[in-house]
């Protein structure tokens, strides 16, 4: 298996052509055309940060050439008065917005909402986030996928050492905020090396047993029926000798980002080898079904010293696709497939 990140379609498909060849002249300075049946209209409700990182000119230009028009949703007007939309793409939080979308889904069943707000909410809690992976207990001839041993501490930091000992978690311990809402704070994590330091952590938290993984994680981006895998540098392994010499809590604002790409690094093949394609296909397909989501990514690690023991350590809804190579083609093809499926349903 090659060591470069790869696109893995669930169905047979051809490799995308080079971005420059297909999209080099596709950015259009013209104003948006009128909303009519020629275009598939995607209404979007995104944060300003997500608009900047995702709705880049290259994506909008490529989408326009493929017959897709992105239109901003005005949050100060009733959603039903806007459009008409073929697809609603969103990443906003709050009970009021969730209720607006749920009402819209009931009154406009012909519109595809990406994704159902109740299903997204499931990923905002790290306790429930990984439960479906644990319930799957996925294992086949290509490997086994699970989650690290973990517990949840909702309050009272003084109870953490006893809870960790009772659950049988081994040091060091990874501490993550219980709420995963996409904010900078929700991406922070801490590594506690000794029992005494556990009391310095700040609940509510998910505490995970740290698994040595060669300092590399695999980010598995899922867009409908296509997945793309890239490598990112992660926390380094911890040996027993280090445990006896290190104490305290070490905080990390964000472990993995595009700048920490490990795709072209000179890595041990045993660390760099991507998870087997059939295993990822099965995992992604099953998670799409169980979660009811089509836009998310998985952070996966391989236990160091093994070839086939993998752990899902995080799941993120509508991640930073702008950091994913070739995301413009992958995403626009996905949107077109949704619209085509809508037309097929209408014609039957």
Order of alpha helices (4+ residues) and beta strands (2+ residues): beta-alpha-beta-alpha-alpha-beta-beta-alpha-beta-alpha-alpha-alpha-beta-beta-beta-alpha-beta-beta-beta-beta-beta-alpha-beta-alpha-alpha-beta-beta-alpha
